[in-house]
């Protein structure tokens, strides 16, 4: 590693500020025994056809996705409030979700509208979850309420000026917090990716928005990689809560990428990437896209072998430590 990296990607005045929660409270950050609800990408919009009921899992939670009579996507807890039957085995009848076991039926709000065998109709409710459908994906917050809206495109940019390209999901063996926060590890850009820093790294913490931003400016040391990826790149990585990260490139072309990661039932993670290509500038976007995909391939190899984690941060890990500290305050649902 070039010694200059500590002075540039990770300035000497950085300080890692993280302490595990007191009083025996389990650590939230990268702890496989603690589930933090957040915005998770659970399906492609095109895969949720009208009339279908699709099961989705996120960590220990099992959900069902379906569309109501207006075609609006809905997400419910998969357990029927009658006896706990799996609602994914049910069907959609007249725009309502019907359980396969006793044909109890629930409307888009979760209210029971038909409960054969009871008089009057049962007042039990299926548990709906907040849902946002955009960019060709269905995002769900698996809790009674979402304390924060889905994070918009950074810096007030209008996502209608970009064409979203949804990439296939990547499954990794590491914890999903590590996947989300990977871009906050400033020194790994030099060490793993062999990127030469051209100015000091800078990070900012937005306590209220549970967000850490890291801005870097560099280029590949290998000349052929510079030629392929467009030479110098300057951008900002923003990790927002447990599952969402936005990447904004300023140079050589302004564009964005969104990463949304969810925990798998096996304890690993599944990450979705959406590239936002400026409309009318597809060819100019190829080089920065190749740069990002190159980083992703190398990161994937490393993260896929990262099965254990200890928060033994040093000062050069300051952005990552700040993110870990924020997650200790994140609502546990």
Backbone torsions as a table, in degrees:
resi	resn	phi	psi	omega
1	UNK	NA	136.7	177.3
2	UNK	-66.4	123.9	-178.3
3	UNK	-57.2	-24.6	-179.2
4	UNK	-65.5	-18.7	-176.6
5	UNK	-60.1	-38.8	-178.7
6	UNK	-64.2	-24.7	-179.0
7	UNK	-90.8	-14.9	-175.7
8	UNK	-113.8	-72.2	178.8
9	UNK	-60.3	-31.0	-178.8
10	UNK	-134.0	84.5	-177.2
11	UNK	-57.7	152.7	-173.5
12	UNK	-68.9	-15.6	-179.5
13	UNK	-88.0	3.1	175.8
14	UNK	-69.8	151.5	178.4
15	UNK	-143.2	125.9	-180.0
16	UNK	-75.6	121.2	-176.7
17	UNK	-118.4	89.4	178.4
18	UNK	-151.5	133.1	172.8
19	UNK	-136.1	137.8	177.0
20	UNK	-58.8	152.9	-179.5
21	UNK	-61.3	145.2	-177.5
22	UNK	-81.9	172.7	170.2
23	UNK	69.1	24.7	177.9
24	UNK	78.7	4.6	177.1
25	UNK	-65.9	129.9	-179.1
26	UNK	-61.0	140.7	175.7
27	UNK	-61.7	136.1	179.0
28	UNK	-86.8	-40.9	-173.1
29	UNK	-67.4	123.3	175.2
30	UNK	54.0	33.4	177.7
31	UNK	-104.0	113.9	-177.1
32	UNK	-65.5	-14.0	-179.5
33	UNK	-92.7	-2.3	180.0
34	UNK	-120.2	123.2	178.7
35	UNK	-102.1	122.9	175.1
36	UNK	-105.6	115.3	176.8
37	UNK	-66.0	145.6	-178.4
38	UNK	-162.7	-176.2	175.6
39	UNK	-79.1	119.4	-178.8
40	UNK	-122.8	141.0	174.4
41	UNK	-84.6	115.6	-172.9
42	UNK	-110.0	-15.5	-179.3
43	UNK	-165.9	158.3	167.5
44	UNK	-78.9	140.8	179.2
45	UNK	-57.6	-39.6	-176.3
46	UNK	-66.9	-19.7	-178.8
47	UNK	-86.6	-11.5	179.2
48	UNK	-101.6	83.7	-179.2
49	UNK	-76.7	154.0	175.3
50	UNK	-57.5	134.8	179.5
51	UNK	90.6	-12.8	-179.3
52	UNK	-89.9	152.5	170.5
53	UNK	-122.4	121.8	-173.3
54	UNK	-117.7	129.7	175.2
55	UNK	-84.1	141.6	175.9
56	UNK	-137.2	145.7	176.9
57	UNK	-121.9	145.4	174.1
58	UNK	-142.3	107.6	-173.8
59	UNK	57.5	-127.4	-177.6
60	UNK	-83.6	-3.3	-174.4
61	UNK	-96.1	141.8	177.0
62	UNK	-117.4	127.4	-176.2
63	UNK	-126.3	166.8	170.1
64	UNK	-125.0	142.2	176.4
65	UNK	-114.9	140.0	179.4
66	UNK	-159.7	170.4	178.1
67	UNK	-117.1	135.6	179.7
68	UNK	-79.5	-172.5	-176.2
69	UNK	-64.1	-19.9	177.4
70	UNK	-92.7	1.0	-178.8
71	UNK	84.0	7.2	-179.6
72	UNK	-80.1	131.7	179.2
73	UNK	-69.9	139.5	179.4
74	UNK	-130.2	150.1	176.8
75	UNK	-128.9	127.0	178.0
76	UNK	-124.3	155.3	164.4
77	UNK	-60.3	140.9	-173.2
78	UNK	-74.6	-10.3	-176.6
79	UNK	-87.5	121.3	176.8
80	UNK	-66.7	132.4	-177.8
81	UNK	-69.7	-3.9	176.3
82	UNK	-75.8	-75.0	-178.9
83	UNK	-124.4	5.4	176.3
84	UNK	92.6	12.2	177.9
85	UNK	-61.2	155.1	-178.0
86	UNK	-77.7	114.3	-177.9
87	UNK	-68.3	-15.1	179.0
88	UNK	-67.3	-16.4	177.7
89	UNK	-86.5	-2.1	-178.9
90	UNK	-85.9	-161.0	-177.4
91	UNK	-148.9	170.0	178.5
92	UNK	-99.6	124.4	-179.1
93	UNK	-126.0	118.0	179.8
94	UNK	52.0	41.5	176.8
95	UNK	76.6	13.6	179.1
96	UNK	-126.4	154.9	-178.0
97	UNK	-89.0	122.3	-178.2
98	UNK	-111.3	129.1	177.6
99	UNK	-72.3	141.4	-177.2
100	UNK	-74.4	-24.7	-170.6
101	UNK	-75.6	-54.1	-177.6
102	UNK	-124.4	7.1	177.3
103	UNK	65.2	26.3	168.8
104	UNK	-66.4	145.0	-173.0
105	UNK	-128.0	144.3	-175.4
106	UNK	-131.3	138.5	179.0
107	UNK	-84.6	-173.0	-173.4
108	UNK	-64.6	-21.9	179.8
109	UNK	-90.5	-7.6	-176.9
110	UNK	98.6	-6.9	-179.8
111	UNK	-68.4	138.9	178.2
112	UNK	-77.0	127.0	-179.4
113	UNK	-110.3	-13.1	178.8
114	UNK	-155.1	129.2	-179.3
115	UNK	-142.0	78.6	-179.1
116	UNK	-49.1	131.6	-179.8
117	UNK	100.0	-2.8	177.7
118	UNK	-127.8	149.3	172.9
119	UNK	-139.6	124.7	-5.2
120	UNK	-73.8	-168.5	178.4
121	UNK	-60.1	138.2	-177.9
122	UNK	-58.3	146.1	176.2
123	UNK	-93.3	2.8	177.5
124	UNK	-65.4	154.1	-175.5
125	UNK	-129.8	139.5	166.9
126	UNK	-71.5	153.4	-176.6
127	UNK	-94.2	106.3	176.4
128	UNK	-82.7	155.8	177.8
129	UNK	-123.4	147.6	176.0
130	UNK	-56.4	139.3	-175.8
131	UNK	-141.5	140.4	173.6
132	UNK	-130.0	132.1	177.4
133	UNK	-115.7	115.7	179.5
134	UNK	-162.2	161.1	179.6
135	UNK	58.8	22.9	179.9
136	UNK	79.9	12.0	-178.9
137	UNK	-129.5	161.1	175.9
138	UNK	-112.4	117.6	-179.4
139	UNK	-106.5	132.8	-177.1
140	UNK	-128.8	140.9	172.9
141	UNK	-107.8	101.7	-171.8
142	UNK	-78.6	67.8	174.8
143	UNK	-152.3	170.2	-176.5
144	UNK	-62.1	-32.0	178.3
145	UNK	-147.8	150.7	176.4
146	UNK	-95.3	116.5	-178.6
147	UNK	-70.2	-15.5	-179.3
148	UNK	-137.3	140.4	176.2
149	UNK	-69.2	164.6	177.4
150	UNK	-61.2	130.8	-174.7
151	UNK	-61.7	124.1	-178.9
152	UNK	-76.7	171.7	175.4
153	UNK	-57.5	136.7	-173.6
154	UNK	-62.2	156.2	170.0
155	UNK	58.9	27.3	176.0
156	UNK	72.7	11.3	178.5
157	UNK	-64.3	147.2	-178.7
158	UNK	-90.3	113.4	-176.8
159	UNK	-66.6	-13.0	176.8
160	UNK	-72.6	-13.7	178.1
161	UNK	-86.7	2.8	-177.4
162	UNK	-126.9	152.1	175.7
163	UNK	-101.9	115.8	-179.0
164	UNK	-77.8	133.1	176.3
165	UNK	-119.0	110.8	-177.8
166	UNK	-88.0	121.0	-180.0
167	UNK	-88.6	158.5	176.8
168	UNK	-61.2	150.1	-179.7
169	UNK	-69.2	150.5	175.9
170	UNK	-113.7	126.5	178.8
171	UNK	-101.7	130.2	-176.7
172	UNK	-128.8	159.3	-178.4
173	UNK	-88.6	-8.6	-177.1
174	UNK	-84.4	165.8	178.0
175	UNK	-65.1	146.6	-173.5
176	UNK	-68.6	-24.2	175.2
177	UNK	-64.5	-35.1	179.0
178	UNK	-69.5	-36.4	176.8
179	UNK	-65.4	-45.1	-179.3
180	UNK	-62.5	-40.9	-171.7
181	UNK	-96.2	5.1	-174.7
182	UNK	-53.4	-38.6	-177.9
183	UNK	-72.2	-5.6	175.9
184	UNK	-87.6	-6.2	178.1
185	UNK	-82.8	90.5	-170.7
186	UNK	-60.8	-44.8	-172.9
187	UNK	-71.7	-19.0	-178.6
188	UNK	-70.5	-19.6	176.4
189	UNK	-65.3	-33.8	175.7
190	UNK	-80.4	-50.8	-174.4
191	UNK	-66.8	-58.8	-176.3
192	UNK	-77.4	-42.8	-171.1
193	UNK	-96.1	-7.8	178.9
194	UNK	56.6	46.1	177.8
195	UNK	-99.6	127.9	-178.8
196	UNK	-82.4	123.6	179.3
197	UNK	-73.5	139.3	179.2
198	UNK	-112.4	-10.3	174.1
199	UNK	-158.1	168.6	-178.1
200	UNK	-64.5	140.4	170.6
201	UNK	-68.5	149.9	-179.5
202	UNK	-140.3	129.5	177.3
203	UNK	-125.6	151.0	-179.6
204	UNK	-133.9	146.6	-179.8
205	UNK	-119.5	124.6	173.9
206	UNK	-105.7	97.4	-174.2
207	UNK	-61.2	-42.4	-175.8
208	UNK	-67.7	-34.7	-178.4
209	UNK	-93.7	4.6	-179.1
210	UNK	51.7	46.6	-173.0
211	UNK	-129.2	139.4	171.4
212	UNK	-122.4	128.8	178.6
213	UNK	-108.4	137.0	173.4
214	UNK	-127.6	122.2	179.9
215	UNK	-109.0	128.1	-178.3
216	UNK	-132.6	154.2	179.2
217	UNK	-138.3	117.5	-176.7
218	UNK	-162.6	-174.8	178.1
219	UNK	-154.8	153.8	175.3
220	UNK	-62.4	141.7	175.9
221	UNK	-73.6	-33.2	180.0
222	UNK	-74.4	124.9	-175.0
223	UNK	-62.3	-37.1	-177.6
224	UNK	-67.7	-32.8	176.2
225	UNK	-71.4	-34.1	174.1
226	UNK	-60.1	-43.4	-178.0
227	UNK	-65.3	-41.2	-176.8
228	UNK	-70.7	-39.3	-172.5
229	UNK	-98.7	0.7	174.2
230	UNK	98.0	12.5	174.4
231	UNK	81.0	-123.4	-175.0
232	UNK	-76.0	138.0	175.6
233	UNK	-131.8	142.2	176.6
234	UNK	-133.4	129.2	-176.5
235	UNK	-158.8	174.5	179.7
236	UNK	-130.8	132.2	176.4
237	UNK	-105.5	130.0	-178.5
238	UNK	-126.2	112.7	175.0
239	UNK	-94.3	125.1	-172.2
240	UNK	-123.2	104.6	-179.3
241	UNK	66.2	-165.4	-172.7
242	UNK	-71.7	-19.6	-163.9
243	UNK	-132.1	-9.3	-171.4
244	UNK	-119.7	137.0	174.1
245	UNK	-139.7	130.6	172.9
246	UNK	-105.7	140.1	172.4
247	UNK	-119.3	127.4	177.9
248	UNK	-118.0	122.8	175.3
249	UNK	-97.9	132.5	177.2
250	UNK	-102.7	-27.7	-175.1
251	UNK	-142.7	133.9	8.1
252	UNK	-84.1	-4.9	-177.7
253	UNK	-147.6	138.5	179.3
254	UNK	-80.1	118.6	175.4
255	UNK	-158.8	176.7	-172.6
256	UNK	-134.8	159.8	170.0
257	UNK	-140.1	143.7	179.5
258	UNK	-119.2	131.9	176.4
259	UNK	-119.6	127.8	177.8
260	UNK	-128.0	124.5	-172.9
261	UNK	-122.0	142.3	177.9
262	UNK	-129.7	152.3	174.4
263	UNK	-75.6	143.5	175.6
264	UNK	-96.1	163.6	-179.6
265	UNK	-63.4	-24.4	-178.5
266	UNK	-83.0	-5.8	179.5
267	UNK	101.2	-3.8	177.2
268	UNK	-93.0	-148.8	-177.9
269	UNK	-145.0	156.5	173.2
270	UNK	-128.0	124.1	-174.8
271	UNK	-113.6	135.7	175.2
272	UNK	-111.1	134.4	176.5
273	UNK	-117.7	135.3	174.7
274	UNK	-123.3	119.9	177.0
275	UNK	-92.4	134.9	179.5
276	UNK	-109.8	101.3	-175.4
277	UNK	-90.3	126.5	178.3
278	UNK	-57.5	129.8	-178.6
279	UNK	-61.4	133.1	-179.6
280	UNK	84.0	2.1	-177.6
281	UNK	-132.5	43.0	-176.9
282	UNK	-63.7	-48.0	-177.1
283	UNK	-63.5	-39.8	179.9
284	UNK	-67.2	-20.4	-177.6
285	UNK	-85.9	-11.7	-174.4
286	UNK	-62.4	-42.6	-176.9
287	UNK	-66.9	-50.8	176.8
288	UNK	-62.6	-30.8	176.5
289	UNK	-65.6	-40.5	176.9
290	UNK	-63.3	-37.4	177.3
291	UNK	-60.3	-48.3	-178.5
292	UNK	-65.1	-41.7	179.9
293	UNK	-66.1	-34.7	176.7
294	UNK	-64.2	-44.7	176.7
295	UNK	-61.3	-43.3	-178.1
296	UNK	-62.0	-38.0	179.2
297	UNK	-64.3	-45.5	-179.3
298	UNK	-68.6	-40.2	177.5
299	UNK	-62.9	-40.9	-178.8
300	UNK	-60.2	-42.0	178.6
301	UNK	-61.8	-41.6	-179.4
302	UNK	-70.7	-47.8	-177.5
303	UNK	-65.9	-30.8	-178.8
304	UNK	-68.7	-20.0	177.4
305	UNK	-102.6	7.0	-175.3
306	UNK	-99.1	79.5	-173.1
307	UNK	-93.8	-15.5	176.9
308	UNK	-126.7	152.3	-179.5
309	UNK	-145.7	138.0	174.5
310	UNK	-129.1	128.4	-177.3
311	UNK	-78.0	57.5	179.9
312	UNK	-92.1	63.8	-173.0
313	UNK	-69.8	146.5	169.1
314	UNK	-114.4	173.7	-171.8
315	UNK	-59.9	-32.3	179.0
316	UNK	-69.6	-10.7	176.5
317	UNK	-93.3	17.7	-171.3
318	UNK	-52.5	-45.9	179.5
319	UNK	-62.6	-40.9	179.9
320	UNK	-67.4	-39.6	178.2
321	UNK	-64.8	-38.5	178.3
322	UNK	-63.5	-39.6	178.0
323	UNK	-64.0	-44.6	178.7
324	UNK	-60.3	-40.0	179.3
325	UNK	-63.3	-40.7	179.4
326	UNK	-63.8	-39.3	-178.1
327	UNK	-67.4	-22.8	176.4
328	UNK	-66.9	-20.8	178.4
329	UNK	-98.4	-4.7	-175.9
330	UNK	-66.3	138.6	179.3
331	UNK	-56.9	128.9	-175.8
332	UNK	-87.1	-2.0	171.5
333	UNK	76.2	NA	NA
